[in-house]
Structures are given as C-alpha cells and as structure tokens.
Amino acid sequence: MKSLHLLSSPILHRFASRSITTLSSSLPRRRIIVRTNRPSFPFAILSRPVSSGKVLAMASSSSAASPKHTNRLAAEHSPYLLQHAHNPVDWYPWGEEAFEEARKRDVPIFLSIGYSTCHWCHVMEVESFESEEVAKLLNDSFVSIKVDREERPDVDKVYMSFVQALYGGGGWPLSVFLSPDLKPLMGGTYFPPNDNYGRPGFKTLLKKVKDAWDTKRDVLVKSGTYAIEELSKALSATAGNDKLPDGLSRTAVTICAKQLSRSYDSKYGGFGSAPKFPRPVEIQLMLYHSKKLKEAGKTSEADEDQSMVLFSLQGMANGGMHDHVGGGFHRYSVDECWHVPHFEKMLYDQGQLANVYLDGFIITKDVMYSYVARDVLDYLRRDMIAPEGGIYSAEDADSFEFEGAKRKKEGAFYIWTNDEIDEVLGENADLFKEHYYVKKSGNCDLSSMSDPHHEFAGKNVLIERNELSAMASKFGLSVEKYQEILGECRRKLFDVRLKRPKPHLDDKVIVSWNGLVISALARASKILMAEPESTKYCFPVVNSQPEEYIDVAEKAALFIRTNLYDEQSHRLQHSYRKGPSKAPAFLDDYAFLISGLLDLYENGGGINWLKWAIELQETQDELYLDREGGAYFNTEGQDPSVLLRVKEDHDGAEPSGNSVSAINLVRLASIVAGEKANSYLNTAQRLLAVFELRLKELSVAVPLMCCAADMISVPSRKQVVLVGSKSSAELNNMLCAAHSVYDPNKTVIHIDPWSSDEMEFWEEHNSNVAEMAKRNRDSDKVVALVCQHFTCTPPVSDSSSLTRLLSK
C-alpha cells in the first residue's frame, strides 16, 4: 500500500489543527483523531485487529447456489464488483446514476473501495455487507457505491489522500462517507460490525453518521469542501525553479541511502521492521548508490551497500514470502524474518522483484539470483498470462481448504501439514522437511508476530534456513543431486496442490502492471544469456531458452496495443476484462508502459516498440503534463466526479508515475538528438524541481526519484551502439554483452543498416546513429561502439571485447 506523508505539507498542518466539537460523547476517541471545526468521527485504521481465521468465516460456499439478492454490480466486468453483486446492500458502481440518486434522496454516500484479492475486504463483506441488518441501515439512509481501486485508482487516490492526511494512515478496504456532491465527510478502513473493546462498530457508526447528516449537515459539507480545497493545494505543487540545485541532484541518492541504511535489519535483511514489504525501489536505490561509490573509488562503502541488498534478496528468496512450490512472491511478510506472508500475489510485485533479482545476477554472476528471476517469470508464464498475451493482475490470499468447504481461509492453498508431506513425498519426506523446517506441530513459531492468533497451528509455511551445501553434505549427497531431489519433491507437492480449490484469480489486464513485467521479461531475455552453459534448474523453474522471455514480453505489448490503444487518438485505456474498461488510462499506465517498451527495444525488440514509446510520451505530455508548474498529474482532469488532480511522488509498493517518467525522459533524451532531446531533458529537470522539498527533507519516500535526480546530473550518459543485421546470431551475443554489466546510466541502441525502416527512423531522430550505421556496415559481423562525452571508442566486433569496454 502506498502512503503519502501528506502531513509534511504546511497547508495540511493548518487543515489538521482546527478545533472541533464532538459528534457524540457515546463514541470514544480512537487512534488518531484530527481536530477541525466540524463534528469528529471516530474510525478504525486496522491492519489485523482480530483473528481473520475467525472472522473470515466466509459465507460464500464453494458449491454454487441460487443467489437471494442481485444488485447493479452484476452488470459490471470488475472481479471485485462482481464479488459484491449478490450482497443485500443496494450497491451502485461509481457513476452519475448513483450521484443523482443521492441528490434526489438527499442522503450521504457510503463509498467502499477495495480490490478482489484484498483479505480484509473479504472480511468486511462477510461481516457487514452480507448482513441483512447492515444492508437495511445502508439502503435506508445512504446511497452505497463500490469501487475497484485497480480499475479506478483516480477515485481511490482522492479519498485515500483524505483519510491519510487527516488520520495518519490508510489501507483497504477504504470506507468513506461523502456528501451527494462527493465531498468527503469522514473515513476509515476496516470496521468490525459490532461495538467491541470500547470501540464503535460499523452499525453504530452508520447510525451516528445519519444523525450528524440530519442535524449538523452544514458543518459537515463545509468541512468536506475545505478538505478538498486544501488537499488540492497540497497535492499539486509547482516548481519554484527550472531545475534542482546541482548539489541536491547529486546528493539525494546519498541522503536516501544513509536513511535506508539506518533502518537495515542486519539479522534478516530488508529495511524496516515487521510487517516487511519487498519494496524493490529501495533495492534499486541501494544498488545505484553502490555503483556511484565504486566509481568514486569508495570500494568498502560500496560493498557495504551491496551486501545489504544481496542479503535482503537472499532472505526474501529463502523465506515463506517466496512460494517455493509454485514460484513467485506473496505480498509481504507479517513477521521480521520473511517467514509467514500475507498470501496474495500481486503482479506489480512480480515484475519489480524479477528485475531486482536480475540486477543481483548481473552484479554477482551468482545463479541463485537468476534462478529466482526465472522462478518469478515462469510462475507468470504458467499461471498469469491470458491466451491472447495480456498478463493478469493478482491471485487471492484466501481459498477453500477442500471442495465443499463453507469457509475460505488465508493461505489454505499454500500451507502443509507434516502428515501431508509424509504421504506425498515418501522416502524423501525427511530430507524435504528438514530443508524447509517442516514440523509436526507446525512451523509458524520463528517470531511472536508470525502467527499471533494461532491460525496456522499444525500447519507449515515452507522456509529455507540452512545453507544448501551443508544440507547436501549432511545427507551424503552432491549439491546437484540434493537440488534434484528437492525439485522432484516440489513438483509432487505442486501436483497435489493443483487438486486443492485455487485462490481467486483477478484476470484484469492492467496496462501499468503489464509494463513492469514487460520490462523484466525483456531484460531477462538478454541478461540470462550470461548464465553458465551447464546451468540446470529444478522445478518450479522451467529450463527455457532466455529468448523465450522476450517473446512473452512482445505478446503482452501487442495485446495492449491491439486491445487498449486507439491508433487515431494515440490514447490508452487503463485495463481490460471482457473488453476495455470504461476508465481512460492514468499517468502510471503511460509511464510504466513506456519504460517497458524502452527495455523491450534495448534488449533486441523491433524499432516499432521504440517508435511507440516516443508516441506514447507525446500523448503523456499532452494529457498529464503541467506545462506551467512542472511534473505530471495522475489524471487527465476531464472527469468532474474526480475532485483532485494529484502529482504523485511517493515510491512505495509501486514506483510513482513521476519518478518513472523522469527516468524515461532521461533515457529518451539519450536516444534521440537535437531539440527533442533538449525538450525531454528540460521536462525532466522541471519535474524534479517540483519535488525539491521532498528530495531534500524526506528522500527515503522517493528512492527512485533520487536515482532520477542523479541520472540527470550525469554529464554524459553512456551509449552502446550495435550495428548489424537483425537476423545475425551474433547480434544476440552482442546484446547480451551490452547488458552484462550493471550500469543504470547506459543506453543500448541497435540498428540494422540494411533496414530502410530503421535507417529512416534514425535519420529523422538521431542522424549521428544513422551515420555510425553507414560507416560500420559489414555483412559479416556485428560492430559495437561505446560512446560518451561526444566521443566513441574504436569499433569492436566480438562480445568479450565489448564486455571489457563496458567493465572499465
């Protein structure tokens, strides 16, 4: 979940410090109550307030039954909205029909935002939205609206910003009460249905909100209007200068790295304490900083940064957050030791984590990292890709334990009892159990935070706690044979697991998240060519040729172009499920897809992908760029029901659209030449200037933007230009060499001098590249030139020479 740190704004400090009256003395104050001159609403921001094993008595049964209720959500395509289509609550989708109904009835709106694989969204549905009593309260006194945050991140951003600014935290489900003109009145996240521990439940809250609406409406509406006005000022900052001060551009990365280092967990890896999230942008920042230190001759400091990253990557790969049987990563670890996860799998995690493990392999040449990258990508290829090529969004944490079960449980698909392992694995059970810390009593005992409510008693979440070589030696086996046995065991468990009821699959195709995965797939196709020829992997990794990954990337990109792109208007749609979504694309969709397309081109994809990236950048500038104030808004600003246009900067579970855009612009400026290159750089510089205060005072919130700030300060970005026929096998080898050295400040250009289409493109966009192609045209070989500071090395025509040049 992204957090906004909005209270760093002086405007919001004033907003949050006004005095208020109390709604009712019968409602005790809760965790964080903001003082404004309006009635106060106690509310809940809870992560795991009670045992979900008890409250997730999922009323939905695995057997089909005729629904008692059907509401308007039954006509929607969103998996999340469809999950609520048979609630007794009279839900509306976000839209004018709902707004008009609220105005006509003169009642407030209850807005519930979540997503289909959200565990606590399921809990609140079972407890409240399937309750006839709660439904009557909502239907009589409110107009209830359901929003899928993955379909409408713009709507989610408005009301999440409100909750985070006033109350200091947020999450999903997001529960907000609005006036009929959509101004926020109060909000929170998960509410239990009944009063408990001195806290009001959802039913009590509904009655109190109705009473406040009837008796103190003017104050409420005035407060909501004020909230939106102040948030609008705080979230649409403008640049005071055309670019960052030179010193800040160069030091932001260092400041951020120092802040992250202070939160480093030297025992288990990672930055921060439990719950531990795999925030890949932190890994990217630390690797970038390590590279800078090495270039400055500070080897010991560089090694220290690098060791933090590598130890963290190892901890995540060994832990239960990694699905050892099926591949891929779960959302986060509830404990400090990466053991017991929150079991949902999100596409944006898979794409980013695959990329940082690829970086780990480039730097170390250790196949442990390439194994994990393959593990993630092979999981996606097997389970998450539509026949047409689009990549699905997520898999749920919750599932039925067996066919016919009445209730879903978190992790049911993924966990094992000791007896199950014995039965499935037979003679290899003891070896497997020792390797993965499997115990008769269950193994969720490594931390007091692993299983505080004993939901997994007698169950095991697989985790590797010992060195592979030591374990092989203990069993008198070679490492290779030991790995082979583990792989066979994992395959057997995988086959058994397939017979269990599967978690819900959210089969939306979201452009932005597909962009993240396209990047990883494209990079894997060349980076993995550096694995030793003798390398063989065991299940769940498929021993495929690296080139297969770029085929998957191109198919995903083609799906988006075919189904979610208008060739006339040059505009994207945000997502696809049984057709394009109603919502237009958002900044993240353009930025992440452009980044993926640049990686697709640089790793051997056709010139068409580079052309499309440039085309999309022009559209992004047209729709989202604040040409006066600098940086990009997250929306086009054409939908009157979306009350805020936000300039997002926080690099959290996903990087911000502005951070990715700044890097895209730097990359594009190193590909094209002349006025276009200057325009890209000027836009990037002004973008970064908008966030000067954040880079200076809270750089740990914007690690990827810190990297962008440094990239733009680099005097000359390295360019690797490869000239040769696309049909040449040697071109693949040269591309592999070009990507074999870790260097984020490098651009790879490849050009086929016998292709009229490519030559025309380069003549138009960068005549220097076209001239290099003409001068180095040789039908018998591929020629590489490394250019920097307006000079190029003498051409080389073998991959080892290119690798040596790039390693200097």
N, C-alpha and C positions, 0 to 999 in steps of 0.2 A: 504494500500500500504506500502511496506517495503521501508525504506530509509537506506542508507548505511553509512552515515557520513564519506565518503571516504577522505574528505579533512583533517582529523586528521593525515593522513599519510604524513611524511616529503617528500616522493618521489612525492606525488601528489601536495604538495605545490610548489615544483620546477616546476612540469609539468604545473601548472596553473599560473605561474608567468612570462612566457616568453613574450617578446614584439611581437606585431603583426602589420601587415598592415591591412588596411580596405578594405573589398570587394568592397564596393561602398558607396560613400557619400550620395547616394539617399536612403540608408537604415539606418534609425536612430537606435541608440543603444537601446537595450531592457533591461529588468530587471536585468539580470546577464550576463555579457559578460566576458569570460575568455581571458586573454592575453597570446597568444602563438605565435610563429613565423610562423604563417600561416594566410591565409585570415580569417577574422571573419565572422560569420554568425549570425545575429540577429535571435532570435527564441522565441517561446512562451512556457512558462510553466504556464498554466492557469487551475484553478480549476472550477470556474463558472464565466467565463468572461462576459457573456451576458445572457439574459433570455433564458433558454433552452426551455421554453414553446413556444417561438417564433421560435427558430432555429430548434427545434425538430418537424418541420413540416414534419413528417415522410412521405416520398414519397411512402413508401410501404402501400398498401391498405389491409384491412382485407379480401377483396374478391380476389380470385385467378385470375390471368391474364397471358396470354402467354408472357414470357419474350422476350424482344427485343435483349438482349445480353446474352451470356453464355460463361464463361471462364473456365480455367483449374480447378478452385476450386470446380466446380460441381462434380468432381470425388472424393473429399475428404470426410472424415467422421466427421470432427470437425464442430460443430454447428456454430462457429464463421466464419470459412472459407466459409461454405455454405451460410451464410448471405450475402456474397460478390460475390457469384457465378454468379450473373446476373448484376454486375456493368459493365459499358462500359470500365472500366480500365482492361487492359490485365494482370490480376493477375497471378502470379505463386505461388505455395506453396514453402516453403523452401526446396531447394534440388539442386542437380547437374545440372538439366536441366536449371534452372534459372541462375545459376552461369556461365554456359557455354554460355548461350545467351548473358550475359553481356560482357563476354570476347570477344565473336565473334563480337558483335556490337561495342565494345569498348566504353561503356556508363556506367555511375554510376548506382547503385541500389538504388531504393527507398524502404525502409523496413518499413512496418506498422505493429505494434504489438498491439494486444488488446485481448478482450475476449467477449463472446457472450452476457453477461449481463452488459457490460460496457456502461453507459449512453453517455459519450462524444465520445465513438467510434461510436455510432449510429449517433450522431450529425455530426461528420466529414464525415461519409458515405453519409448522405443526402446532406450536403452542397457541398462536393467535389467529392467523389468517384462515385456519381450518375450523376455528371455533365459531359456532352459530352465535354465541353471546357477543363475542368481539365483533363479528360481522354486523350484527344489528346496531351496535354502537357506531361503527364506521358508516354504515349505509344510511342511518337516520340523520346523522349530524355532519357528515363530511362527504366530499367527493374524493374517492380514493384512486390514486394514479400509480401504476407500476412502471418503472424504467429499468431497462437493462443498461448498466453503466458501460458495457462493452459496445453496445450499439450507439448510445448517446453519451459519450464522455463529456460533451459540452454541457449538457444539463447537470451531470454529476459534478462537474468542476464548480459550477455556481454554488450549489448547496453544500458541497463538501468544504469549499472555501469558507462559507458562512459558519459552519459548525466548528471547523478548525480554528478560525480566527477568534471566535467567542469563547470556546471551551478548551482549547489547547490539545485536542486530539480528534480522531475520527476513524472511520472504517466502514465496513459493510456487514449487515445491511445498514444503509443510511436512512433515517426516518426523520422527515422534516414536515412541519406544518406551515402552510402557505396561505396568504390571502388569495382571493379569486383573481387578483392581478399579478399573482406569482411572487409576491414579496415574501421572504422568509420571516416567520414569526418565532419559531423555536425549533430545535432539532436535537438529535442524538443518533445513536446507532442501534444496538440491540436492546429491546425492552422485554423483560420477562412479563408474563401475562398478569401475575398477581403481586400484590404488595408482599415484600419479604425483607427481612433484616432491616426494618425501618425505612425501606425504600418503596416508593410508589411503583406499582406495576402499570402495564400498558392500559388496562381497563380504567384504572383510576385517572391516569393521565388524560385519556380521551374525554372523560367527564369534566376534568378541570379546564382543559383547553376549550371545550364547548362553552363552559360557564364564562371563561375570560372573553371569548369572542362575543358572547351576548352582552356582557357588562362593561368591558374595557376595550372595545374594538378600536376606537380612535387612537388610543395609545399604542396598541399593537401594530396597526397599519403604519402609523408614523414611524415607529421604531424600525419596521421592516424596510421602509423606504430609505431611511437613514443608513441602515446597514448596507444596502446595495450601493448607495452613493459612495460611502466610504471605502467599500471593497473595490469599487470601480477605480477610485483614485489610487489605491494601494497596489492594484494588480495590473496597472497599465502604465508603468514607469516610462519615462523618456530619457534619452541620452543628454547629458549636460555638455558633452564634447563629442567630436567626431570619432575619437578612438580612445582606448585606455591609455593611461600614463605608461610609458615604456617600462618603468620599473615594475609595475603591477603585472604587466603581460608576462614578464619573465619570472616573477616570484610567486605567482598564485599557485603554481604546481607545488612548489616547495612548502608553502604555508599549509596547503591541504595535506601533503604527505606527512608533515610533522603532526598535524592534528589527528590524522588517522593512526599514526604510529603510537600515539598516546593511548588509543583505545584498543590496541592489538592484544589479542589473547594468546600469550606465548605457550599456554598449555595445550589448547585445542585448535588454535588458528582462528582466523576471522577477526573482524573488527567490531568491538562492542560485546555486550553480554546477551544472555538469553532473553527472549527468543532470538535466534540467529538467522538472519536473512542473507542469502547469497547475492549481495549487491555487486554485480560484475563491474559497474563503473568505478568502484573502489579499487578493484584489481587492476583495471586499465590505468588508473591514475598512478598507482604504485609502480607498475612496470614502466610507465612513461618516465616517471621521476628517476627510477633506477638507471634507465638508458641515459638520461641527461647527466647524472652523476658520473657514469662511466666515461662519457665524452669529455667531462671536465677533469678527468684523472682521479676522481674520488672513488676508488675501487672498493674500499672496505665499506663505505656508506652505501654504495650501490648494491653490494652483495647483501647487506643487511635488509634493505628494502625488498630485494628479490627473494630472499629467504622467507620473509613474512608471507609473501604471495604464494610461493610454492608450498609452504607448509599448510597454508589455508586451503589451497586446491587439493592437496593430499587428504586433509581432514574431511573435506566435503565428499570426496570420492569414496573414502573408506566408510563414511557414516551411513546411517539409515535414511538420511535425506536423499541418498542415491538409491534408486531402485536397482539392486544388484541382479535381480532375476529378469526383469523386463527392459531395463535401460531407462535413461532419462532421470530427471531430478524432480523431487517434490518441492512444494513452495518454500518451506522454511523448517528449521528445527525448533521445537519448543524448549529444548534444553541447550546447555552451553557446549555440549560435546558432539553436536551434529548427529545425534542418535535418533530420537523419536521425532518424526516430522509431522507437520500438517500435510496430509497426504495428497492434496490436489496437485495436479501438474498443469502448469501454465506455459503456453507457447513462448511468451516473451522471455521466460527464464531459460528455456532450452536453447534458443538462438544465441543469447548472450553468453551463456555458460560454455557452449560449444566453442565459441570464439575465443574466450579466455584460456580454455584448455589447449586450443590450437597455438595460442601465443606461448603457453608454457612449453609446448613441444618445440616450437621454433627456437626458443632460448636455450633449452636444456638438451634437446635431441633425445630425451627420455621417452620411450614409447608408452610409459604409463599415462602420459598426458594425451598422446594421440589415441590411445585406447579409449579414454573417457570421451573424447570428442566424437569418435566413431560410435561409441555406445549411445550417446545422445542422438546423433543423426540417424543411426539405424533404428532406434525406437520411433523416431518421427516417420521414417520411411515405412515402417511396418504398420503403425497404428494410427497415424495422424494425417495422412495425405489422401485427399479425395481422388477418385479415378481420373478426374479432369486435371489434377495437378495442384489445386489450392490446398493450403495447409490449415487444418482445424485448430481451434483456439485452446481447448482445455479438456482435462478429464477430472471428474469429481473426486473428492476425498471419501465420500460415503457410498456404500453399496450394501446389498443384502448379503448376509452370511451364507445363505443357501436358497435354492429355489423354493418358493412358498413362504419365505420368511415374512413376517409382518412389519419388521422394522429394519431400517438401514443403520449401519454403524460405520463410524470413521475408521478407515484403514482395513476394513474387513477383507478386501481383495488382496491385500499385500502382506498380511501377517501370518505367522505359522505357529502351530503348537509343536512341542518336542515329538509327540507321537506321530504327527503328520510327516515330519521329516524322516523318522524311522521307517514308516510304512512306505514312503515313496523312494527313498534312497538305499534302503537295504544295507549292504556291506560297506558302502561309502558314507553312511549316515554319521558315524562318529567323527570321521575326518571333517565333514562339512560342518557339523555342529561346533566343533572346536574352532574351526576357522571363522565362523560367523557368530560366535558367542551365543549359541542356542542353549537354553536351559529348560529343564522340566517345569520349573516354577515361573518361567517367563524371564525375559532379559531386560525389561524396561526399568532397570534399577541403577543405572550409572549416575543418575542425578536425581535430586529431590524434585526437579522440575520435569523429569521425563514422563511421569505418569502419576500426578498428584492425586487423582481421583480413582486410581486402580482400575481404569477402563481396560487395560491390556494385561490383567493378571493371567498368568499361564500362557501368554502369547509372546512371540518373539519378532522383533524388528531386526533384520539382518544387519550386522555391522562388523567390519574387519578391524581387529585391534592388535594384530601381530604382524610382523614382517613376513612376507611371502616366503623368502628363502629359509628363514628359521623354521617355519611351519613345515615346509617340504623336508627339511633335514630331520625334523622330529619324527616324521612318518617314513623316513628312509627312502625318499623319492627324489628324483631330479625335479628342479623347478618346473621344467616343461611338462613332465608327467603329472605333477601336482596340479598345475593350471588346467591341464586337460581333464582331470577328474572333476575339478570344481566346475568347469564348463559343462560337462556332461550332467552333473547334478543340477546346475541351474536350468538346463534345458528340460530335465524331467519335471522340476518344480514348475517351470513355465507352462508345460503341457497340462499339468494338473490344475494350475491357476486358471487356465483358459476355460475350464469347466465350471468355475465359480461365476455367479452373476457379476457382470462387469460394471464398473462405475459408469455413471452417465457421461457421455461424450458430448461436449458442446461443439457442434460441427459448423459453426460460423467460420467464415474465412475473413479475417480482419487484415486490411492492407498493411497497416503499420507493423503488426507482429510478423506477417509474412516477409516483410522487408528485412527484419532482423535475422530470420532464418535463411533467406536467400543469401545474405552476406556470409553466414557461416558455411553454408553448403558450397558456395563458390570458392571461398578461401580453402576449405578442406580439399578441394579437387587438386590443388597445387601443393599445398603445404604437406599433405600426407604422402606425396611422392618421395619425400626425403626419408621416409621410414626405411630401415634396412630391408633388403630384398627377402631375407629369411624370416621376417616378422610374420607370425601367425597368431591370430587371436581366437579366443574361445567364446562361446555363447554368453551373452546375447549379441555380441558383435558379429557382424557378417564380414567375412574376408573379401570385401568387394574391391574392385579397382577404384582408385581415387577419382578417376574421370567420371564415374557414375554419379558422383555428388553434384557436379555442375549440370548434368542432365536434369536432375531433380530441381535444381535452382531455376533453370531456364523454363521448365514446365510450369513452375509456380508463377514466375514473372509473366509468362504468356497467358496463364489463366487470368491474372489481374488485368492485363491489357485487353483481353478478349471480353471479359465479363464486367469489369468495373471501371472502364475508361472510355470516355467519349472522344473519338478521334477528331470530331469537329470543334468541340469547345475546349479540348485538351484538359478536361476535368475528370477527377477520380470520384468514385463513390466509396464510402467508408468500409462496407462489409457486404458479404454475400451469404445468403442461405435461402435456397429455393428461389433465387433471383436477387438482384441488388437491393440493398437496404434503402429505406426512404431517406436516410440521413446522407448529406454530402460528406466528402472526406474532410478531415481535420488536418492541422499542421503536422501532427505526428505521422499521418499516413504519407504525406508527400516527403517529409524529411527522411523517415526510415526507409521508404522505398527507394529514394534517390541514392542513399548510402548503399543499399543492397545492390542497386544497378551498377554503381561505380565499382563495387567489388566484383560483380559479375563480369564487367568488361575487363578490369585489370587482371583477372585470373583466366583470361582466354575467351570470354564470351564475345559475341559479334559486336561490330560497331553500332548495330541497331540499338543495343542497350545503352550505350553512351549517348547516342542521339536522344533517346527517350529521357534519360536523366536530365539532359540540358533543357529539353522541352518542359519537363515537369518543374524544373527550377524556375523557369519563366512564369509558369502558372502559379506556383507558390508565391512568388514575389507579387504577382498581380492581386492575389486573393487575400494574403495574410500580412504582407509587409507594411509596417507603419513607416511610410516614407518620410514623414516629418520627425517622428520621435525615435525611430530606430527599433529594431528587433521585430519579431513576428508575433501576431496574435494567434491564439489557438483555433479561432473560428473565422469564418468569412464575415460575420456580423450582419447577416441578412435575415436571420430568424428572430422575429420580435419576442418570441417566448423564451429566448436565452438572454438573460438580463446582463451578463458580463462578457466582455472580451478580455481574456486573460493573456498576459505574456508570461508563459510558464518558464521557469528556470531550474526547478529542482530536479536533480538527477537521482532518482530513487530506484524502485524496482525496475522501472524503465527509465532510460535517459530522457531528458527533456527535448522537445522539438527544437528549441532554440540552440541547445548545445550541439545536437547532431547537425543542425543547419549551418552553424558556424564552421564546423569541420568540413561539411560538404562544399561550402563556398571556397575554403582554402584549397581543397582538392581540385575543384573545377578550375580555379584560377591557375593551377599548375598544369592543366591540360590544354586550355585554350590560351590565346595570346591577345595582346592589344587592348582595346577599350573594354572588351568583355571581361578579360581577366582583371583589369583595374576595377571594374564595376563590382565584380564578385568580392574582391578584397575590401573595397570601401563599405559594402553592405555588411560584411563580417565584422569589420572594425567597429562600425556604428552599433551593431547588435551587441557586441561585447561591452561597449561603453554604457549601454543601458543598465547593465548588471554590475557596474563598477563597485557599488557598495557591497553587494553580496560576495563578489570575488575577494574583496578586501577584508570583510568582517566575518563571513561565515562560509569560507571556501569549501569546507567539508560537506556542505549541502549541494555543491555544484562541481564535483570532481571532473566530470567530462568537459564542462565549460572551462575549467582551469587548463586542461590539456589544449583546448581550442585556443585559449589566450596565448599559450606558449607557442603553438604552431604558427600563429600569425606573426609572432615576433621573430621567428627563424628567418635569417637574412635571405636564404635561398633554399627552397625545397629540392631535394634530390629527385631527379627524373631518370628512370631507366627506360630507354627506347630500344625496342626489339624490332628488327626489320627482317621479314622473311615470309615465306608462303604459309598460309593457314593450314595447308594440307601437309606441311612438313612435320614429321615426328619430332624433329629437333626443336621446333618451336615450343612444344610442351616441356621439354627438358630445360630450355632457357627460361620459360615462365616459372618453372619450379625453382630454378636458381635465383631468379629475381625475387621470389617470395621466401627464400630460405634463411634470410637474415632479418631479425626483428628490427624494424625501423618505421615508426608511425609517420615520420616526416619524409616519406618516399612515395612517388607516383610511378606506376608502371604503364607504359604506353606500348602497344604493339600495332604494327602496321604492315599490311600486305601490299607491297608496291605493285603487284600485278592486279589488284582490285581497283577498278575505276571508282566504285562507290566509296571506298576508304580514301583514296587519293583526293577525290573531290571534297570529302569532309575535311581532311586536314588542310587542303589548300584554302578552304574557307575559314577554318577556326584556328589554325596554327601552321603557317607556311614553313616555319623552321622544321617542324616534324616532317612535312612533305618533302622538304629539300633533303633532309637526312635519309629519307627512304630512297630518293632518287640516287643519291651519291653512294649508297651502300647496298644497292640492289644486286643480289647474287643468287642465281638459281640453285647453286649447290649447297648453300649454307644459310644459317640464320645469324645475323650480325647484331651485337648488343653494344650500346653506348650508354655510359653513365654521365649525366650532365648535372652540373651545379655551378653556381656563381658565373653563369653565362659562358662556361667552357665545358667541353666534353672530353672524356678520356678517348684515347685511340680505340677503335672498334675491336671487340673480341668476338670469337665465333665458337667458343666452347663453354659449356655451363660451369665447369670448375673455375675457369678464369673469371667469369662473371661473379661467382660466389666470392672469390678472393677480393675482387674490386669492392664489392659491397661490404665486406667484412673489415675493411680498413677504417 
